[in-house]
Every structure is written in structure tokens, then in C-alpha cells.
Amino acid sequence: MKPKILSYGEIIFDLIEGRPFLGGAPLNFAWFVNQLGGQATLFSAVGNDPMGSEAISCIEDYGIDNHINFSNHPTGT
């Protein structure tokens, strides 16, 4: 049985030389939990904007279970 781990907090994009890289400690942690054979669930919020939609798409591609709400604020950078 896989250990189940909850991660919650911010999802942000780091802008490095103008290019966005998805991150934030809770997301990075959840990704590593899954890579090590655990089952992470991520609770967070993103802006109702293109970057928020991209974040959710990437998180789903990573195979991370998630409960992400849309916020009236922009996705963090």
C-alpha cells in the first residue's frame, strides 16, 4: 500500500529569463512524494487565468491528485 501524503499551499510560476517554470514548495513536495512511490494529494488555488489553467494541466499530467480552486486573484509568479 502506498503512503498517502497531503500537501497544501501555494502554486507559483518562477520567471527565469522571461520563461515560466511551474513550482512552489507544496507542488514540488507532492511531485517528489509521487516519484518516491507515495500518493500525494495537493490542495491549493490558482488564478482564473491562462497560467492557472496551465498549472492544473501540468499537475494532472504529473499524476498528482488535486483539489484546486480558482481564485479571483492572478496566479502567482
ChimeraX attribute file (.defattr): number of C-alpha atoms within 10 A of each C-alpha:
attribute: neighborCount
match mode: 1-to-1
recipient: residues
	/A:1	6
	/A:2	10
	/A:3	10
	/A:4	12
	/A:5	14
	/A:6	15
	/A:7	19
	/A:8	18
	/A:9	13
	/A:10	18
	/A:11	26
	/A:12	22
	/A:13	18
	/A:14	15
	/A:15	11
	/A:16	8
	/A:17	6
	/A:18	7
	/A:19	8
	/A:20	13
	/A:21	13
	/A:22	17
	/A:23	17
	/A:24	16
	/A:25	14
	/A:26	19
	/A:27	24
	/A:28	13
	/A:29	18
	/A:30	26
	/A:31	22
	/A:32	13
	/A:33	20
	/A:34	20
	/A:35	13
	/A:36	10
	/A:37	12
	/A:38	16
	/A:39	20
	/A:40	24
	/A:41	22
	/A:42	23
	/A:43	18
	/A:44	18
	/A:45	22
	/A:46	24
	/A:47	18
	/A:48	15
	/A:49	14
	/A:50	11
	/A:51	19
	/A:52	23
	/A:53	15
	/A:54	13
	/A:55	21
	/A:56	19
	/A:57	11
	/A:58	13
	/A:59	19
	/A:60	12
	/A:61	9
	/A:62	13
	/A:63	15
	/A:64	19
	/A:65	16
	/A:66	18
	/A:67	12
	/A:68	17
	/A:69	13
	/A:70	15
	/A:71	14
	/A:72	10
	/A:73	11
	/A:74	14
	/A:75	21
	/A:76	15
	/A:77	14
